[in-house]
Amino acid sequence: MRLHVKLKEFLSMFFMAILFFPAFNASLFLPELNLYIQ
């Protein structure tokens, strides 16, 4: 039972990371793209 809770927490963290990293990468790369456009 405890293992199941650990697995559920790990999956939720993994899902949050998948959602978070594209936004983080966009926040890093968008200013550089704006510099190239200008």
KOLPAKE-759377 format. One record per residue: residue number from 0; residue in one letter; x, y, z of N, C-alpha, C, O in turn. Coordinates in nm, 2 decimals, always signed. Example, Ala and Ser with C-alpha at 12.3 -4.5 7.8 and 13.67 -1.06 7.14 Angstrom:
2
ATOM/0/A/+1.32/-0.57/+0.78/+1.23/-0.45/+0.78/+1.32/-0.33/+0.78/+1.42/-0.33/+0.85
ATOM/1/S/+1.28/-0.22/+0.71/+1.37/-0.11/+0.71/+1.29/+0.00/+0.79/+1.34/+0.11/+0.80
REM end
This chain:
38
ATOM/0/M/+0.08/-0.12/+0.00/+0.00/+0.00/+0.00/+0.09/+0.13/+0.00/+0.06/+0.22/-0.07
ATOM/1/R/+0.19/+0.12/+0.08/+0.28/+0.24/+0.09/+0.35/+0.26/-0.04/+0.38/+0.37/-0.09
ATOM/2/L/+0.39/+0.14/-0.11/+0.46/+0.15/-0.24/+0.37/+0.21/-0.34/+0.41/+0.29/-0.43
ATOM/3/H/+0.24/+0.18/-0.33/+0.14/+0.23/-0.43/+0.14/+0.39/-0.42/+0.13/+0.46/-0.52
ATOM/4/V/+0.14/+0.44/-0.29/+0.13/+0.58/-0.27/+0.26/+0.65/-0.32/+0.26/+0.75/-0.39
ATOM/5/K/+0.38/+0.58/-0.30/+0.50/+0.63/-0.35/+0.50/+0.64/-0.50/+0.54/+0.74/-0.56
ATOM/6/L/+0.45/+0.54/-0.57/+0.44/+0.53/-0.71/+0.35/+0.64/-0.76/+0.38/+0.71/-0.87
ATOM/7/K/+0.24/+0.66/-0.69/+0.14/+0.77/-0.73/+0.21/+0.91/-0.72/+0.19/+0.99/-0.81
ATOM/8/E/+0.28/+0.93/-0.61/+0.35/+1.06/-0.60/+0.46/+1.07/-0.71/+0.47/+1.18/-0.76
ATOM/9/F/+0.53/+0.97/-0.74/+0.63/+0.97/-0.84/+0.57/+1.01/-0.98/+0.62/+1.09/-1.05
ATOM/10/L/+0.46/+0.94/-1.01/+0.39/+0.97/-1.14/+0.34/+1.11/-1.14/+0.35/+1.17/-1.25
ATOM/11/S/+0.29/+1.16/-1.03/+0.24/+1.30/-1.04/+0.35/+1.40/-1.05/+0.34/+1.50/-1.13
ATOM/12/M/+0.47/+1.37/-0.99/+0.59/+1.46/-1.01/+0.64/+1.45/-1.15/+0.67/+1.55/-1.21
ATOM/13/F/+0.64/+1.33/-1.21/+0.68/+1.31/-1.35/+0.59/+1.39/-1.44/+0.64/+1.45/-1.54
ATOM/14/F/+0.46/+1.38/-1.42/+0.36/+1.45/-1.50/+0.38/+1.60/-1.49/+0.38/+1.67/-1.59
ATOM/15/M/+0.40/+1.65/-1.37/+0.43/+1.79/-1.35/+0.56/+1.84/-1.42/+0.56/+1.95/-1.48
ATOM/16/A/+0.66/+1.75/-1.42/+0.78/+1.78/-1.49/+0.76/+1.79/-1.64/+0.81/+1.88/-1.70
ATOM/17/I/+0.68/+1.70/-1.69/+0.65/+1.70/-1.83/+0.58/+1.83/-1.87/+0.60/+1.89/-1.98
ATOM/18/L/+0.49/+1.87/-1.78/+0.41/+2.00/-1.81/+0.50/+2.12/-1.79/+0.49/+2.22/-1.86
ATOM/19/F/+0.60/+2.11/-1.70/+0.67/+2.23/-1.66/+0.79/+2.26/-1.76/+0.81/+2.37/-1.79
ATOM/20/F/+0.86/+2.15/-1.80/+0.98/+2.18/-1.88/+0.96/+2.25/-2.01/+1.04/+2.33/-2.05
ATOM/21/P/+0.85/+2.21/-2.09/+0.83/+2.29/-2.21/+0.81/+2.44/-2.19/+0.86/+2.52/-2.26
ATOM/22/A/+0.74/+2.48/-2.08/+0.72/+2.62/-2.05/+0.85/+2.68/-2.01/+0.88/+2.79/-2.04
ATOM/23/F/+0.94/+2.61/-1.93/+1.07/+2.65/-1.89/+1.16/+2.68/-2.01/+1.23/+2.78/-2.02
ATOM/24/N/+1.16/+2.58/-2.10/+1.24/+2.59/-2.22/+1.19/+2.71/-2.31/+1.27/+2.78/-2.37
ATOM/25/A/+1.06/+2.73/-2.32/+1.01/+2.84/-2.40/+1.05/+2.97/-2.33/+1.08/+3.07/-2.41
ATOM/26/S/+1.05/+2.98/-2.20/+1.09/+3.11/-2.14/+1.24/+3.13/-2.16/+1.28/+3.25/-2.16
ATOM/27/L/+1.32/+3.03/-2.17/+1.46/+3.05/-2.20/+1.48/+3.08/-2.35/+1.56/+3.17/-2.38
ATOM/28/F/+1.41/+3.02/-2.44/+1.44/+3.04/-2.58/+1.37/+3.15/-2.65/+1.42/+3.21/-2.75
ATOM/29/L/+1.25/+3.19/-2.60/+1.18/+3.30/-2.66/+1.25/+3.43/-2.66/+1.25/+3.50/-2.76
ATOM/30/P/+1.32/+3.48/-2.55/+1.40/+3.60/-2.56/+1.51/+3.59/-2.67/+1.53/+3.69/-2.74
ATOM/31/E/+1.57/+3.48/-2.69/+1.67/+3.47/-2.79/+1.61/+3.48/-2.93/+1.67/+3.54/-3.02
ATOM/32/L/+1.49/+3.41/-2.95/+1.42/+3.42/-3.07/+1.38/+3.57/-3.10/+1.39/+3.61/-3.22
ATOM/33/N/+1.34/+3.64/-3.00/+1.30/+3.78/-3.02/+1.43/+3.86/-3.06/+1.41/+3.95/-3.14
ATOM/34/L/+1.54/+3.83/-3.01/+1.66/+3.90/-3.05/+1.70/+3.87/-3.19/+1.74/+3.96/-3.27
ATOM/35/Y/+1.68/+3.75/-3.23/+1.71/+3.71/-3.37/+1.61/+3.78/-3.47/+1.65/+3.82/-3.58
ATOM/36/I/+1.48/+3.79/-3.43/+1.38/+3.85/-3.51/+1.41/+4.00/-3.53/+1.40/+4.06/-3.64
ATOM/37/Q/+1.45/+4.07/-3.42/+1.49/+4.21/-3.43/+1.62/+4.22/-3.50/+1.67/+4.34/-3.51
REM end
